[in-house]
Every structure is written in C-alpha cells, then in structure tokens.
C-alpha cells in the first residue's frame, strides 16, 4: 500500500515521518508490541534429551544382550556392549543439539543495533528496542533491523538472497506494489536480516520480532519435525520383527528341551540364553556406525561434510533432489553470452569471471577491434561501470555488481591490439561525472573526456525499454542510421526467451562538456550500440551430474528465486524440466495440498518460490512416497532443509541457519558433489545389507544346529559357552570387514530402491534360510559322523565349532558381492580387510583347539590333520552352495 496509508495504519502522522516517534511513544509501543527479537521455544532439559536417546529398539536389543552376557559372567562383552550403547546415545544427543542450533543461527542474523530518528534526533539504539512506527535510517553495509516500509530511497540495493533466493541485489523503490506481490517483488520493503549493499534509505518499521518475515521462517523451523531416515525406519522395523522371532524360537526351544528331551531347566535356560545372545544382532549398531563413518570420510574427500551419520545412507535412497539454482547448479558468476548490434550478432565463449573465451560471429572468430560497433559497445560497457575485476592467484573475482563485472570480463576477452581492458580504457577516456543507477530510472550514465581533452562522450547502460526512449539513431558499420525500434524489441525478446538478462548500451557525443551530467543531457539524441545478453551460466560438471542422476532414476527439481523465464531457460540447459512449464510462486499459492501432490511430481522448475512454498513442496513430495534431498543456502531454505529426508546446505555462500538445519554441507557449493554423495550413500546401504546377509545366516546356522539336535533327541553339538565363543570371535569381527567394501560397478545405473522396500527381500530371505541350513547340515553331520567313528564328545564338538567358524570365513568371502561371483582375483583378494579379519580369527581358533586352558573353560579338544581336512571340506561347502545360488539369481535377472 502507499506510504501514507502505511503511516496511517501505524498511527503515525506526517510529523513522525520527519521527526520520528517521541521517546515516550516508543516506550509505550515497546510495552504493547514487545521487544524486537525472535521468541525461544520451550526446550527440554539437557538431561531429558540425553535420556530419550536410549528410546531406540537397537539400543534395547544391545542392552538385552549386555544383560545376558552379564548373567553368564562375560564381563568384557558386557562392557563393550554398554560402551556401544553409550556412544550411540551421545552421538544422538549431539545431533539434536545441532538441530536446536539452527534456531539460534536465525536469531543471530538479527541486527544488534539500529539507527533511528526519535524526538527529531538521529540515535543509535539497541535493535531489540525498535517498535512499529519507528523511523529507521539505512545505509550501505547495514543489516536491516526489522521489516521496514521505505519512504525515501537513494540508490538503495539490498542483498535478499538469504531470504528470497534472489541471485542479485534488489533495487528498492518507494512506489507501492501489488498487495499479493511475491516476497522477492516487494520492492518498497526492506526485510529484517537482509543486508544493504549500496545506497541509503529511510523507512517506517512495520513489523518486529516474530511478526517479521524472518520471524515467520523461525516459527516454521521450530514447528517442523525432522523426518526419520529410511534406514532408521527399516532398521527399527527389522529389529522389532527379529526380536519377536528370536524370543519365539527361544521359548519353543526351551519347551522342547525341557519337556520333550528332559534336559534340566537350569541347563536348558543357559543354552537358550546363549542362543538368544548369538541371535541378537548386537554387532549391527556398531557396524552401522563404522560403515556410515567410513562413508563420511569418503564423502569428505569429495567436499561433502556430513553432520548427521544416517544422512550418508539416506542420500543413497533419494528419489528426488530439489536443488537451489544460483551457485549450486550455476556458477554464481554473471557472464556475457551474446551481443546484438544493428548489423550483426555475436556469441561470447567462456563462463564465469575467468577472462578466457573467443568472440564469434556465426562460426567465425572475430577481432573486436575490426568490428567498429562491437568495439564501441564493449567500450561503453567497460567505462559505464563501477565494478573492478581482480585476479588473486589463479582465481578471478569481481568487486561490485556481478552484472557490471560481466561487462568487464567481456572487455578482457576482446583485449588485443586495441586495448579494451578497464585500466587502458580509463586512461584513454577518464571519467568526468556520472549519473548513478537508480531503480526509479533504471539506467546509469557516465561522462568522459578524451586524453587530449578535446572530445567529450557520454556512455549509458540500462534497461532496453528505457534506453530505446533516449535514442533516435543506431550505430552501424557505416555510421549512424535511424533507430529500428521493432528490430531491437524483437532481439530483446529473443534474448529474454533464452533466459538471458538483457542490458542496452548507448552513447552520445557531447561537443561542450557540461559542468555535471544531468538527466536532461541523456534523455534524447543518443545512439543505441547494442543489446547484451547476460546469464549466470550452468556449471559444466552440474550438467553431467544431472544427467547421471537421471540415469540413476533420480528426478532433479530446480527451485529458484529468479523469474520463470530465466529459470526455465537455465533448467533446459541443465536438462531439468525440458518441455515442461515452470510453476511460479503465485501459481503455487493457489494450489491446495492435494493438488500440489499431483503437480509436484510433474513439474521440475519452480520460480519465485517463498520459504513456505519450499517447505510445502518437500512435504508434498514426501506425502507421495518420495525420499527427498533438498539443497539451499539461505535462511529461507532452513525449514525445507530441516524437513527433507536429507538437507544439503551450501558451505561457501550458505548462511549459518542453513548449515545448522542441514544434514550435509557442501564444501564447494557444487551440485556434482551431491551426485558423488548419492553414489557413496548407495554403497553404504549395500555394505549394510551385505553385513545383515552375512550376520543372519551365521547366527541362524548356530541356532539351527542346537534346535535340530533337540528336536531329533541328539547329543548337543555345541555348549552354551561354545555358542558364545563363536558369536564373539566371528559374527562382528568378520562382518566388520564388509564396511570397507567399495561401490560396486554400475551402482549409479540402477534406479533408487522404492521407499517401502523391506530390508530383506525374497532373495535375501531365501539366502538366509539356505546358508543357515547348509551350516547346520555340515556342522551337525560332521559332529554325528565323528561320534559314530568313536571320537569323544569333546573332539566332535570342537570339530563342529571349527566347521561353523570356517563356514563363516568362506561365507564372508561370498558376502562381498550380493549376486556377483567372488571366484576371481578381485573377489578373493579385492578387499584386504576381509583377508585381515580372517587371518585374525585363525590364531583364536587355534587357541580354542589346542590351549589346555580352553579345554577346561570351553570343553574343547585337540584335532589331528585328518580331522582338520574334514573340517575344511565341510566349511567350504558354504562357498560352493552360495556361488551356485548367486549364479541362479544372475541368470534370473538376465532373463
């Protein structure tokens, strides 16, 4: 609404617009509205947050295992299990504290002090003391202390990227905008937490504290629940089901042993406890932590810093990546791509601020010095310019407006026999005076004199529709010609349709140097030189990464604060949303949740999106069954980052609020790094699944041996102590080596697993049953065979124990690939950690077999060469059967 209506709504009169509030009125309003700060929600105590970390099925299983081992007197095992429980709880506690730090980071964005006018005096006050109706003064470098309706503006530009995602500083104005204008288009407002990069302004505070736009985002962030990762959901469900199966089997075994076999209840209880201890996957949390930690290390080497361990695996299961455009998919370095003159069009090669690239006319390389109109246009762009291009080592950077920087880079690319670089041109044409760019007028003009002082020339740059009104001629190779307005409008529309930001360049000779340059000096009689098409170009590696994601079955959606035409054109260059319409924030706001769910999966480019809309988009995609990764850098992205299955924040240009809300921080702000992280995430999930497929059959085989013996009224092949020994020596120690497996070939060529896919599919269940049965048959069969040959029970049991352990060693080799064969050089020796873990188990089994103390403790006995040969043959049966099973599944996949 107009400034006068805003003032009336705030109950301030014209005097306040000049003199500000009185101190008394400010104090009264402070009591009414409260301090200008964001509220802190009620927090759980540190002790309660720590206690709640133990509310986890896996930790319950580990505590149960610790209790069992304590009952059996295995105090070392008890200590290790309790330590693992404590470490997991501490990690969860720290992560929850990080989530709360996101809210603190937003509060930290608020200005500490503000310059106001009160009682007619300019004062520096604590920003918390600001109230609606206060008259605030803003100048370059200030952080806006509250939401302010501007009433006077002098060349004000505000960086709103953190709030709106707008890639360039926004020019502000006093004129009112539409009431329903998107946040990024409210040019008459300056918002709390944004930064003034140029100019000065005066404005009325219209909202403070939680009523500001940043306050709304803070409230959203506080109300957003963190989504549970797919892995945690799967492990929790798996843990519950496994616990029920273990308890049911244990109860059945106890009943059969005591009632059917007549085994004393005390002895049977110890056996059941041993079976439960062996069946409980107490190594699973540890292997999860180690596998995820190794993934973290590998991702860190690729510039992805992981702040929350489960996010590593979750990236591997994402089905949709919602990515910010500026700086992530693009370079965040404006670049001139096309120059249109009256008698020719030019393409400029290169991207970013590195001044390398040729200028082409058609397919031919041109020398700018030999193209008179192009040369004049480049001179105008370089001289009518306040930015500076600097080189720091191998890097180039622009000090000033990025668009002006792009014109300087163009000058360097054209630099040759005729100097077009900034310093050379400024020496030849020193600046005398200038009209700075103002949003109301949308152009800049500079007055220059020749080095000899005999000639004066005005250069202009600005919006094409403005400069067309100043010009009556156009420059051609033969001199000046009447202005062809239709041609220039057609060319401007063509550049805009390509997603380019269009600037016009013009000039005017001034035979008499004015004392200072005025608007009247440039508003007529100018000659139009060229239209320049400027863009923030896509990263080359991002284009390849988007294609790789598409190949991997992952949909990439682009969300930006830029306008729809620009967003759609950049998306097309990246391969995002090709042939599909872009959805703007205004259109987004008209959709209810049900309609949004339907459209969210079909539309890939979202423009002018507000923080609420980004959050709604993530929620809509999740509601339709997608696993969503969200990237962002601003405080406006924080709610969506927190709600997404994986929040990916930018490390270089990201705000602290975004980093604290995210699960992963990109050290290079590059989308390609996300694609690498997805590959690592898939490898982590594969390794966890390999461990489970290794652990369950080995634990199952031990249980089946005892259960079969009880069912068939046989001598028990394993004692309770021997079951615990096998479990301690092999299950976790051997399985840990699988955490070091590399990603399998073609891992990014397969689609992401469906969110509802169980941890164990039909093939996995079959594998578990098959291998458990093979281990049971070989170990129990060998045990009974030895007894029949006259061996003692101790010798037969020792052979059964070694058969189980050797079976697990051979099966570990098989487990390196779920369906791929390991009967090759890579399969057998490709993972040195597998060989080391096997080598570590060998001396332990020799101690078990030959050390007299173990004979007493474990009931073992020494074996001779013939008996070891039988053990080796029985143990290797698992390798043969598992490889045959893999061959069957590979053939089925091919068919």
Secondary structure, DSSP 8 states (H G I E B T S, - for coil): --HHHHHHHTT--HHHHHH-B-HHHHHHHHHHH--SS--------HHHHHHHTT--HHHHHHHHHHHHHHHTT-HHHHHHHHHHHHHHHHHHHHHHHHHHHHHHHHHTTS-SEEEEEETTEEEEEEGGG--TT-EEEEETT-B--SEEEEEEEEEEEEE-HHHH--SS-EE--SS---TT--GGG-TTEE-TT-EEEEEEEEEEEEE-GGGSHHHHHHHHHHH------HHHHHHHHHHHHHHHHHHHHHHHHHHIIIIIS---HHHHHHHHHHHHHHHS-HHHHHHHHHHHHHHHHHHHHTTEEESSTHHHHHHHT-SEEEEE-TTTTEEEEEEEEEEEETTEEEEE---TTS----EEETTEE--GGG-HHHHHHHHHHHHS---EEEEETTEEEEES-HHHHHHHHHHHHH-SSS--SHHHHHHHEEEEEEE---TTT-EEEEEEEETTSS-EEEEEEE-HHHHHHHEEEEEETTEEEE--HHHHHHHHHHHHHTT-EEEEEEEEE-SS--SS--HHHHSSSEEEEEEEEEEEEE-HHHHHHHHHHHHTT-EEEEEESS-HHHHHHHHHHHTSSTTS--EEHHHHHT--HHHHHHHHTT--EEES--HHHHHHHHHHHHHTT--EEEEE-SGGGHHHHHHSSEEEEESSS--HHHHHH-SEEETT--HHHHHHHHHHHHHHHHHHHHHHHHHHHHHHHHHHHHHHHHHTT---SS-HHHHHHHIIIIIHHHHGGGGG----TTGGGS----TT--SS-HHHHHHHHHHHHHHHHHHHHHHHHHHHTT--HHHHHHHHHHHHHHHHHHHHHHTTSSSS---SHHHHHS-HHHHHHHHHHHHHHHHHHH-HHHHHHH------HHHHHHHHHHHHHHHHHHHHHHHHHHHHHH-
